[in-house]
Amino acid sequence: MSRIVDTIAPPRLGAGFRWLLASSWVSNLGDGIALAAGPLLVASQTHDAFLVALAALLQWLPPLVFGLYAGALSDRLDRRLIVVTVDLLRAAVLVLLSLAVVTGTISIAAVLVAMFLLGTAEVFADNTTSTLLPMLVHRDDLAVGNSRLQTGFITVNQLAGPPIGAALFATAMALPFITQAVLVALGALLVSRIVLPAHGRAARSESHVRQDIAEGFRWVRHHAAVRTLVLTIFVFNITFGAAWSVLVLYATRHLGMGAIGFGLLTTISAVGGLLGTLSYGWITRRLSLGDIMRIGLVIETFTHLALALATRPWVAMVIFFVFGAHAFIWGTTSITVRQRAVPSELQGRVGGVNLVGVYGGLVIGSGIGGVLAQHWGVTAPFWFAFAGSALFVVLIWGQLSHIAHADEESLAGTA
């Protein structure tokens, strides 16, 4: 058993990393359960398409509204305390939601409020949690640490969590939310065991939060590698959001796969992510981070083209498998680049800027995708995504060289 633990979490990464990894995997299982149980609860309370869409919006809105503020607070306050407090509040909301279901007092209004509160809490918890790894492991081990965290996300959040959540909901409507509350609380307990070094918050105790946020924006603007990274994520999430906003229609109508087939695409993508997990160490030993990101952008660009041309379900499944591997490798690499480059005392604010870019791109892209699909069919957003991504890759290609030298730029900026 100890050999397995040492393989997953090498001793050189320290006890703090093991507590963080355990907390991440446990919390991700709870969130994966909610991926299926949440929409099922909404559907049990209303058949109104507007309210169903509103439920999804209320989960995407908090990162845009609170992302920058969450980043500033994580650079000001005790990061471990933030994660523990917010996760305990999430558990409390889930307990109240479960009680409402059990007592029969649940309503669509209560569900929507709960989703907004849970989404808001996740912004603060996730942003702050992302700042912990650079405080616990050496910069040379960040890629390994992030790959282990992402492995848990794929296996328990994407693969195991949703079917468990659906099964628990079928057994009793309140059961998945009670289970999630227990898992989130356990995650908070595990994080509380971590011992963190100071991250420079005392020097900023007199500054205003708005000044802290502005400082984060300035740092991103003047740091070429991270600026390129944030801009790339923003633009590619516009193209991704446009295509994926109509994915259910693409799968069911264009490919004729039905509801089960649509779910299968997500599963296949997650399995591809596992391939990315197994191969990530091998890849990073042979390619620079800059080259990995260049290849990833090309893969994502041609993914949109391939899906626009695909007419057979098996072809789409192969594409989604490859895309799943790419998504894992890209996600792990991008967060590693950012964590290596950003000083500890700025990790939260720069993460907040990145978070706004992520969700801002998704929201803009979803709107574009809906309009394109309505006027020119469900493949139109994929053609838009291919053209937009290809143009951006050409424009940004030379700037990606900055990513390979992110550490040197960071050192120069702090000298």
Summary of the structure (lengths in Angstrom):
residues: 415
radius of gyration: 20.9
end to end distance: 45.0
largest distance: 61.3
contacts: 1482
relative contact order: 0.14
helix: 88%
strand: 0%
